[in-house]
């Protein structure tokens, strides 16, 4: 009957056995919608991973009315990690949606999304990002490596900080609160390293 996306109106006339026609009566417009949502991701907070933040917020735009979005942690989009589907909200230049995940456990999470509309057109389950919740601080060890003995006359001793992972940042202080003036530059642990020497 209908094969293209469009707005349609339907009307009918009924005629009885005596040949009496009814008035032409119609129904409300019928819209054929075959297009799934084509939403755009504007921002993800936090924007970096790993992060100590347990939940993520995703801001979408380019949505239409009666469209919904939800985020999941599986490639089938069967295990939602947001509280319910978020509907598009009208704004001055279209529709947007903001979605916040539930609190995620510590570790790696694969984040997927799916969107759909009132006509039940839906996107595929789309991989969005890897997100790691890391709330465990480093547990560094500090050793004096040069000179080997103390007291000594060396005014620039070498200290080794170990038990680190890639991306950790370390700095040396002379006060036990590590809040005073630093006596070394800020060093970032490079790929493949578990220690750094500072002097």
VEXZA-847785 format. One line per 2 residues: number of its first residue (from 1); their letters; for each residue z negated, y, x negated of N, C-alpha, C. Coordinates in steps of 0.05 Angstrom, whole numbers, plus 5000, padded with zeros to 4 digits. Example, Ala and Ser with C-alpha at 12.3 -4.5 7.8 and 13.67 -1.06 7.14 Angstrom:
REM VEXZA-847785
1) AS) 4844:4886:4736:4844:4910:4754:4844:4934:4736 | 4858:4955:4743:4857:4979:4727:4843:5001:4742
***
This chain:
REM VEXZA-847785
1) XX) 5000:4976:4983:5000:5000:5000:5000:5025:4983 | 4981:5026:4963:4979:5050:4946:4979:5040:4917
3) XX) 4996:5052:4901:4998:5043:4873:4993:5064:4853 | 4989:5089:4861:4986:5110:4841:4960:5126:4847
5) XX) 4950:5138:4826:4926:5155:4828:4933:5181:4842 | 4920:5187:4864:4927:5211:4879:4907:5214:4902
7) XX) 4910:5236:4917:4895:5239:4942:4913:5233:4965 | 4903:5218:4984:4919:5209:5007:4904:5215:5033
9) XX) 4920:5220:5054:4909:5223:5081:4923:5201:5098 | 4908:5190:5116:4919:5169:5134:4917:5178:5163
11) XX) 4938:5172:5179:4939:5180:5207:4950:5156:5222 | 4944:5156:5248:4955:5134:5265:4960:5144:5293
13) XX) 4979:5130:5306:4984:5133:5335:4983:5105:5347 | 4970:5103:5369:4970:5077:5384:4985:5081:5410
15) XX) 5001:5061:5417:5017:5062:5442:5010:5037:5458 | 5004:5041:5484:4997:5018:5500:5021:5005:5512
17) XX) 5018:4984:5528:5040:4968:5540:5057:4986:5558 | 5044:5006:5570:5059:5023:5589:5075:5045:5574
19) XX) 5072:5046:5547:5086:5066:5532:5072:5092:5529 | 5046:5092:5534:5030:5117:5531:5020:5119:5502
21) XX) 5029:5140:5488:5020:5143:5461:4994:5159:5459 | 4978:5152:5440:4953:5167:5435:4960:5192:5419
23) XX) 4941:5209:5416:4944:5231:5397:4945:5220:5369 | 4957:5235:5351:4957:5227:5323:4929:5234:5311
25) XX) 4915:5213:5303:4888:5217:5292:4887:5210:5263 | 4870:5224:5248:4868:5219:5219:4840:5214:5210
27) XX) 4838:5205:5186:4812:5202:5173:4810:5221:5149 | 4786:5223:5139:4782:5240:5115:4800:5231:5092
29) XX) 4806:5249:5075:4823:5243:5052:4811:5219:5036 | 4829:5204:5025:4822:5181:5008:4833:5186:4980
31) XX) 4816:5184:4960:4824:5189:4933:4826:5162:4917 | 4848:5158:4905:4851:5135:4887:4845:5145:4859
33) XX) 4824:5133:4846:4816:5141:4819:4817:5116:4801 | 4835:5116:4783:4838:5093:4765:4830:5099:4736
35) XX) 4818:5123:4732:4813:5133:4705:4784:5131:4698 | 4777:5116:4677:4748:5115:4668:4740:5141:4655
37) XX) 4714:5146:4653:4705:5170:4640:4715:5173:4611 | 4719:5197:4603:4728:5203:4575:4709:5223:4563
39) XX) 4683:5216:4562:4663:5234:4553:4664:5238:4523 | 4653:5260:4514:4652:5268:4486:4624:5271:4477
41) XX) 4618:5261:4453:4591:5264:4442:4589:5290:4426 | 4571:5307:4434:4569:5333:4421:4547:5333:4399
43) XX) 4526:5319:4403:4504:5320:4384:4486:5295:4387 | 4476:5285:4365:4456:5264:4365:4432:5274:4349
45) XX) 4409:5271:4360:4384:5279:4346:4365:5256:4346 | 4355:5248:4322:4360:5260:4296:4388:5253:4286
47) XX) 4399:5270:4269:4427:5267:4260:4429:5248:4237 | 4407:5240:4225:4408:5222:4202:4392:5197:4206
49) XX) 4399:5177:4192:4384:5151:4193:4383:5140:4165 | 4360:5130:4156:4336:5125:4172:4321:5150:4179
51) XX) 4303:5147:4199:4287:5169:4209:4260:5158:4218 | 4239:5174:4217:4213:5165:4227:4211:5170:4257
53) XX) 4231:5183:4269:4231:5188:4298:4238:5163:4313 | 4222:5156:4332:4225:5130:4346:4247:5130:4368
55) XX) 4254:5154:4377:4274:5155:4399:4297:5173:4390 | 4320:5170:4402:4343:5187:4396:4352:5200:4422
57) XX) 4363:5225:4419:4373:5240:4441:4403:5244:4436 | 4420:5239:4456:4448:5242:4453:4458:5261:4475
59) XX) 4474:5280:4466:4484:5301:4484:4515:5297:4488 | 4523:5294:4513:4551:5289:4520:4563:5313:4535
61) XX) 4589:5316:4532:4604:5335:4548:4630:5322:4557 | 4648:5338:4569:4674:5329:4579:4671:5307:4600
63) XX) 4651:5311:4617:4646:5293:4639:4654:5305:4665 | 4658:5289:4685:4664:5298:4712:4641:5291:4730
65) XX) 4640:5303:4754:4620:5296:4773:4621:5266:4780 | 4598:5255:4787:4596:5227:4794:4603:5208:4772
67) XX) 4598:5217:4747:4601:5199:4723:4573:5195:4712 | 4569:5171:4700:4543:5164:4689:4547:5152:4661
69) XX) 4525:5153:4645:4526:5142:4619:4499:5129:4613 | 4500:5107:4597:4476:5094:4589:4479:5083:4561
71) XX) 4457:5081:4546:4459:5070:4519:4444:5043:4518 | 4453:5026:4499:4444:4998:4497:4440:4991:4468
73) XX) 4427:4968:4463:4425:4958:4436:4438:4931:4432 | 4459:4926:4448:4474:4901:4444:4503:4906:4450
75) XX) 4521:4890:4438:4549:4895:4440:4561:4888:4467 | 4545:4875:4485:4554:4870:4512:4545:4891:4532
77) XX) 4530:4910:4522:4518:4931:4539:4503:4919:4562 | 4486:4900:4555:4470:4887:4576:4440:4893:4573
79) XX) 4432:4905:4551:4403:4911:4546:4400:4941:4542 | 4396:4956:4564:4394:4985:4561:4369:4994:4546
81) XX) 4372:5015:4530:4350:5027:4516:4345:5056:4525 | 4355:5063:4549:4349:5088:4561:4338:5081:4589
83) XX) 4322:5099:4599:4309:5094:4625:4329:5101:4647 | 4344:5081:4656:4364:5086:4677:4389:5100:4666
85) XX) 4409:5100:4683:4435:5113:4676:4431:5143:4681 | 4443:5159:4664:4441:5188:4666:4466:5199:4679
87) XX) 4463:5214:4702:4487:5225:4715:4496:5251:4701 | 4522:5257:4704:4532:5283:4694:4520:5305:4711
89) XX) 4514:5327:4697:4502:5351:4709:4522:5374:4707 | 4527:5389:4729:4545:5411:4728:4534:5434:4710
91) XX) 4551:5445:4694:4545:5469:4678:4569:5488:4681 | 4567:5511:4668:4587:5532:4673:4615:5523:4665
93) XX) 4618:5506:4645:4645:5498:4636:4650:5468:4640 | 4639:5456:4660:4644:5428:4665:4619:5412:4672
95) XX) 4617:5388:4663:4593:5372:4667:4584:5360:4640 | 4558:5357:4638:4546:5346:4614:4525:5326:4621
97) XX) 4516:5311:4601:4494:5292:4605:4478:5291:4579 | 4452:5290:4582:4435:5286:4559:4419:5261:4564
99) XX) 4418:5243:4544:4404:5218:4548:4385:5214:4524 | 4361:5204:4530:4341:5198:4510:4334:5169:4511
101) XX) 4332:5157:4488:4325:5128:4487:4296:5124:4492 | 4288:5100:4499:4260:5093:4499:4251:5093:4470
103) XX) 4225:5091:4465:4216:5089:4437:4225:5062:4425 | 4238:5064:4403:4249:5040:4389:4229:5030:4369
105) XX) 4229:5004:4364:4211:4992:4345:4221:4998:4317 | 4204:4995:4297:4212:5000:4269:4233:4979:4261
107) XX) 4254:4989:4248:4275:4971:4238:4302:4982:4247 | 4323:4965:4242:4351:4973:4248:4358:4967:4277
109) XX) 4371:4987:4290:4381:4984:4317:4410:4991:4317 | 4426:4975:4331:4454:4981:4335:4457:4993:4362
111) XX) 4467:5017:4364:4468:5033:4388:4496:5032:4400 | 4498:5025:4425:4524:5023:4440:4521:5041:4465
113) XX) 4544:5048:4476:4543:5063:4501:4565:5054:4520 | 4561:5058:4545:4581:5053:4566:4578:5075:4587
115) XX) 4601:5083:4597:4601:5103:4618:4617:5093:4642 | 4611:5102:4666:4626:5094:4689:4625:5116:4710
117) XX) 4642:5113:4730:4642:5134:4751:4637:5121:4779 | 4637:5138:4799:4630:5128:4826:4650:5108:4836
119) XX) 4675:5109:4827:4696:5091:4835:4694:5064:4820 | 4674:5061:4802:4669:5037:4786:4690:5033:4764
121) XX) 4704:5055:4756:4719:5054:4731:4699:5056:4709 | 4701:5040:4688:4682:5041:4666:4696:5039:4639
123) XX) 4683:5051:4619:4692:5048:4592:4685:5020:4582 | 4695:5013:4559:4686:4989:4547:4658:4994:4534
125) XX) 4645:4974:4525:4620:4977:4511:4627:4986:4482 | 4620:5011:4476:4629:5024:4451:4606:5026:4431
127) XX) 4611:5016:4406:4591:5019:4385:4589:5049:4378 | 4565:5059:4377:4561:5087:4371:4551:5091:4343
129) XX) 4529:5077:4335:4518:5082:4308:4497:5061:4302 | 4491:5058:4276:4467:5044:4267:4445:5064:4265
131) XX) 4421:5057:4275:4398:5075:4273:4374:5060:4264 | 4362:5069:4243:4338:5055:4232:4314:5072:4235
133) XX) 4293:5061:4248:4267:5073:4250:4251:5064:4226 | 4242:5083:4210:4226:5076:4186:4201:5094:4186
135) XX) 4179:5082:4193:4153:5097:4194:4134:5088:4171 | 4145:5072:4152:4129:5062:4130:4133:5079:4106
137) XX) 4113:5093:4096:4116:5110:4072:4119:5093:4047 | 4131:5103:4026:4132:5089:4001:4104:5084:3990
139) XX) 4101:5063:3973:4076:5057:3959:4081:5057:3929 | 4085:5081:3917:4093:5081:3889:4070:5074:3870
141) XX) 4078:5065:3846:4059:5061:3824:4067:5080:3802 | 4047:5092:3789:4052:5112:3768:4040:5101:3742
143) XX) 4056:5100:3721:4047:5090:3694:4055:5110:3673 | 4038:5113:3653:4045:5129:3629:4060:5110:3610
145) XX) 4085:5117:3603:4101:5100:3586:4104:5111:3557 | 4102:5137:3554:4103:5149:3527:4087:5174:3527
147) XX) 4069:5177:3508:4061:5158:3487:4046:5135:3499 | 4044:5113:3485:4031:5089:3495:4001:5092:3497
149) XX) 3989:5110:3481:3960:5113:3480:3952:5141:3487 | 3929:5144:3497:3918:5171:3503:3889:5171:3493
151) XX) 3880:5192:3480:3893:5218:3477:3916:5217:3457 | 3935:5237:3459:3957:5239:3441:3965:5268:3438
153) XX) 3983:5273:3420:3992:5301:3415:4018:5308:3430 | 4030:5289:3443:4056:5294:3458:4050:5313:3482
155) XX) 4065:5335:3483:4061:5354:3505:4080:5348:3529 | 4099:5330:3525:4117:5322:3547:4116:5292:3550
157) XX) 4095:5281:3560:4093:5252:3563:4114:5242:3583 | 4121:5216:3581:4139:5204:3600:4124:5186:3619
159) XX) 4128:5191:3644:4114:5176:3665:4135:5160:3680 | 4128:5135:3688:4147:5118:3703:4135:5114:3731
161) XX) 4152:5120:3751:4144:5115:3779:4160:5091:3788 | 4147:5070:3798:4161:5046:3806:4154:5039:3835
163) XX) 4165:5016:3844:4162:5007:3872:4175:5027:3891 | 4199:5035:3884:4213:5055:3901:4238:5042:3912
165) XX) 4250:5054:3932:4276:5045:3942:4296:5068:3942 | 4321:5061:3943:4342:5081:3942:4337:5103:3962
167) XX) 4340:5127:3953:4337:5151:3970:4309:5163:3969 | 4288:5147:3959:4262:5159:3957:4263:5183:3938
169) XX) 4246:5203:3944:4244:5227:3927:4217:5227:3914 | 4216:5232:3888:4190:5232:3874:4187:5258:3857
171) XX) 4162:5266:3853:4155:5289:3838:4127:5285:3826 | 4122:5296:3803:4096:5293:3789:4080:5319:3792
173) XX) 4054:5315:3798:4035:5337:3800:4011:5332:3782 | 3995:5352:3776:3971:5348:3760:3946:5349:3776
175) XX) 3948:5353:3803:3924:5353:3820:3925:5329:3838 | 3902:5318:3845:3901:5293:3859:3910:5295:3888
177) XX) 3914:5319:3899:3923:5322:3926:3954:5323:3928 | 3967:5325:3904:3996:5329:3902:4006:5352:3919
179) XX) 3989:5373:3921:3996:5397:3936:4000:5422:3918 | 3992:5420:3893:3994:5443:3875:4021:5446:3863
181) XX) 4022:5458:3839:4047:5463:3826:4057:5437:3814 | 4082:5431:3819:4095:5407:3808:4100:5411:3778
183) XX) 4097:5389:3763:4103:5391:3734:4128:5375:3727 | 4143:5367:3747:4169:5355:3743:4188:5364:3766
185) XX) 4213:5361:3761:4232:5366:3782:4231:5344:3803 | 4244:5349:3826:4246:5330:3847:4268:5311:3841
187) XX) 4262:5285:3838:4283:5265:3831:4287:5247:3855 | 4312:5240:3859:4320:5221:3881:4328:5195:3868
189) XX) 4318:5173:3879:4323:5147:3868:4352:5139:3875 | 4367:5132:3854:4395:5125:3856:4398:5097:3866
191) XX) 4422:5091:3874:4429:5064:3883:4423:5043:3862 | 4410:5021:3869:4404:5000:3851:4379:5004:3834
193) XX) 4365:5027:3837:4341:5032:3821:4316:5027:3837 | 4295:5020:3823:4269:5017:3836:4248:5033:3821
195) XX) 4256:5049:3801:4238:5065:3786:4252:5089:3774 | 4236:5109:3766:4247:5133:3753:4227:5142:3732
197) XX) 4237:5152:3709:4220:5162:3688:4223:5193:3688 | 4200:5206:3687:4198:5235:3688:4183:5245:3664
199) X) 4192:5267:3652:4176:5280:3631:4181:5310:3632
***
